[in-house]
């Protein structure tokens, strides 16, 4: 695949596309309104026929545009990967066009991004939550959602009546949790103080 020719073709056909810094594959920032058309053109004209991944991104409430959708495409004929990023125009009601009509495999990916980030996918055939129940009031992968979770009532009254339980936040065993930054392997949240546990309370 000729990356320079691909870039020139995309930028001539879709104004507003910019090259995105990337160390591992060609990557582009795509205007949200053009996302489905760009993905279709990449499939039909450049052989990117497999949607390998689609996920949401939350840059945090201090950044605007806050939300974006990332898509990884693979060309099974030329074995090249490509990354697209589409920022949601609205921080209050993030949304981009669905690409599930181009790649049906995007259906569940988009539902997960909607569930976890609250990003809507306009034109999706069945946009509903896929992990949390329909009435769940939060989006767990947004930056402001606490690592321990948020206590909420069980959605089924009959289950709550039998079990006498409610959905509780996970215990902050070993917390508070922090991220040391750096490489991906070292950036996962870890406990600042691991000297205590549920069995051995913190002194």
C-alpha positions as CSV (number, residue, x, y, z in Angstrom):
1,X,0.0,0.0,0.0
2,X,1.3,3.4,-1.0
3,X,0.6,5.6,2.1
4,X,1.3,8.9,0.3
5,X,-1.1,8.0,-2.5
6,X,-3.7,7.0,0.0
7,X,-3.3,10.3,1.9
8,X,-3.6,12.3,-1.3
9,X,-6.7,10.5,-2.4
10,X,-8.5,10.9,1.0
11,X,-7.6,14.6,1.3
12,X,-8.7,15.3,-2.3
13,X,-12.1,13.6,-1.8
14,X,-12.9,14.5,1.8
15,X,-11.9,18.1,2.9
16,X,-11.0,18.3,6.5
17,X,-9.1,15.0,6.7
18,X,-5.7,15.5,8.4
19,X,-2.8,13.1,8.9
20,X,-2.7,12.0,12.6
21,X,0.7,11.4,14.2
22,X,1.3,7.6,14.5
23,X,4.3,5.4,14.9
24,X,2.8,2.1,13.8
25,X,0.3,2.7,10.9
26,X,-1.2,5.4,8.7
27,X,-3.7,7.4,10.8
28,X,-6.1,10.2,10.0
29,X,-8.3,12.7,11.8
30,X,-11.7,12.5,10.0
31,X,-14.6,15.0,10.3
32,X,-17.4,13.2,12.1
33,X,-20.0,14.0,9.4
34,X,-17.8,12.2,6.8
35,X,-16.9,9.1,8.9
36,X,-19.2,6.6,7.2
37,X,-18.4,7.8,3.7
38,X,-14.6,7.6,4.4
39,X,-14.9,4.1,5.8
40,X,-16.9,3.0,2.7
41,X,-14.4,4.6,0.3
42,X,-11.5,2.9,2.1
43,X,-13.3,-0.5,1.8
44,X,-14.3,-0.1,-1.8
45,X,-11.3,1.8,-3.3
46,X,-8.4,0.8,-1.1
47,X,-9.3,-2.7,0.1
48,X,-9.7,-2.0,3.8
49,X,-12.4,-4.7,4.1
50,X,-12.2,-5.7,7.7
51,X,-13.1,-3.5,10.7
52,X,-10.7,-4.8,13.3
53,X,-11.8,-2.5,16.2
54,X,-14.0,0.5,17.0
55,X,-13.9,2.2,20.4
56,X,-14.7,5.4,22.2
57,X,-12.3,7.9,23.7
58,X,-12.8,10.3,26.5
59,X,-10.1,13.0,26.8
60,X,-11.6,14.4,30.0
61,X,-13.9,17.2,30.9
62,X,-11.2,19.9,30.6
63,X,-10.6,19.1,26.9
64,X,-12.8,20.0,23.9
65,X,-13.7,18.2,21.8
66,X,-13.9,15.8,24.7
67,X,-15.1,12.6,23.0
68,X,-13.9,10.8,19.9
69,X,-14.3,7.4,18.1
70,X,-11.3,5.4,17.0
71,X,-11.5,2.9,14.2
72,X,-8.9,0.4,13.1
73,X,-9.3,-1.1,9.6
74,X,-7.4,-4.0,8.0
75,X,-7.0,-4.8,4.3
76,X,-7.0,-8.6,4.2
77,X,-5.6,-8.5,0.6
78,X,-2.6,-6.2,1.3
79,X,-2.3,-6.8,5.1
80,X,-2.1,-3.2,6.0
81,X,-3.7,-1.5,9.0
82,X,-5.1,2.0,9.2
83,X,-6.4,4.1,12.0
84,X,-9.2,6.7,11.9
85,X,-10.2,9.2,14.6
86,X,-13.4,11.2,14.5
87,X,-14.0,13.8,17.2
88,X,-17.6,14.2,18.4
89,X,-18.7,17.8,17.6
90,X,-20.7,18.1,20.8
91,X,-19.3,17.5,24.3
92,X,-22.8,17.5,25.9
93,X,-24.3,15.1,23.4
94,X,-21.5,13.2,21.7
95,X,-22.4,11.5,18.4
96,X,-21.0,10.4,15.1
97,X,-22.5,8.5,12.1
98,X,-22.8,4.7,12.5
99,X,-20.5,2.6,10.2
100,X,-22.5,-0.6,10.8
101,X,-24.1,-0.4,7.3
102,X,-20.6,-0.5,5.8
103,X,-19.1,-3.0,8.3
104,X,-21.9,-5.0,10.1
105,X,-19.3,-6.1,12.6
106,X,-19.3,-2.5,14.0
107,X,-22.8,-3.1,15.4
108,X,-21.7,-4.4,18.8
109,X,-18.6,-2.2,19.0
110,X,-20.8,0.9,18.6
111,X,-23.3,-0.4,21.2
112,X,-20.4,-0.8,23.7
113,X,-19.1,2.7,23.0
114,X,-22.6,4.0,23.5
115,X,-22.9,2.0,26.8
116,X,-19.5,2.9,28.2
117,X,-19.0,6.4,26.9
118,X,-22.5,7.7,26.0
119,X,-21.5,8.3,22.4
120,X,-24.5,7.9,20.1
121,X,-24.1,6.4,16.6
122,X,-26.6,8.0,14.2
123,X,-28.2,5.5,11.9
124,X,-27.4,2.5,14.1
125,X,-30.1,-0.2,13.6
126,X,-30.5,-1.1,17.3
127,X,-28.6,1.3,19.5
128,X,-29.1,0.1,23.1
129,X,-26.8,-0.8,26.0
130,X,-24.9,-4.1,25.6
131,X,-23.2,-4.5,29.1
132,X,-25.3,-2.4,31.5
133,X,-29.1,-2.5,31.9
134,X,-31.1,0.0,29.9
135,X,-32.0,2.3,32.9
136,X,-28.4,2.4,34.2
137,X,-27.7,6.2,34.7
138,X,-23.9,6.2,34.2
139,X,-21.3,5.6,31.5
140,X,-18.5,3.6,33.3
141,X,-15.5,4.5,31.0
142,X,-16.0,8.2,31.2
143,X,-13.1,9.9,33.1
144,X,-15.2,11.2,36.0
145,X,-16.5,7.7,36.8
146,X,-14.7,6.4,39.9
147,X,-12.6,3.3,39.8
148,X,-14.6,1.8,42.7
149,X,-17.9,2.3,40.8
150,X,-21.1,4.0,42.0
151,X,-23.7,2.3,44.2
152,X,-27.1,2.0,42.4
153,X,-30.3,0.1,43.0
154,X,-30.7,-3.3,41.4
155,X,-33.0,-2.9,38.4
156,X,-35.1,-6.0,39.2
157,X,-37.2,-5.5,42.3
158,X,-37.9,-9.2,42.6
159,X,-34.1,-10.0,42.7
160,X,-33.5,-7.3,45.3
161,X,-36.3,-8.6,47.4
162,X,-35.0,-12.2,47.4
163,X,-31.3,-11.4,47.8
164,X,-31.7,-8.3,50.1
165,X,-28.8,-6.8,48.1
166,X,-28.1,-3.7,46.1
167,X,-25.4,-3.1,43.5
168,X,-22.5,-1.8,45.6
169,X,-19.2,0.0,44.7
170,X,-16.2,-2.3,44.6
171,X,-14.0,-2.0,47.7
172,X,-11.0,0.3,47.3
173,X,-8.7,-2.4,48.6
174,X,-5.2,-1.1,48.5
175,X,-6.3,2.4,47.3
176,X,-6.2,5.1,46.5
177,X,-5.3,4.1,43.0
178,X,-2.9,6.1,40.8
179,X,-1.4,5.8,37.4
180,X,2.4,6.3,37.2
181,X,2.2,7.1,33.5
182,X,4.8,5.9,31.0
183,X,4.3,2.9,28.7
184,X,1.0,1.1,28.5
185,X,2.3,-1.8,30.7
186,X,3.3,0.7,33.4
187,X,0.3,3.0,33.1
188,X,-2.4,0.8,34.6
189,X,-3.8,2.2,37.9
190,X,-2.0,0.6,40.8
191,X,-2.4,0.9,44.6
192,X,-0.5,3.7,46.2
193,X,-0.5,1.7,49.5
194,X,-0.7,-2.1,49.2
195,X,-0.1,-2.9,52.9
196,X,-3.7,-3.6,53.7
197,X,-6.6,-5.7,52.4
198,X,-10.2,-6.7,53.3
199,X,-8.8,-9.4,55.6
200,X,-6.2,-7.1,57.1
201,X,-7.6,-3.5,57.4
202,X,-5.4,-0.5,57.0
203,X,-3.9,0.6,60.3
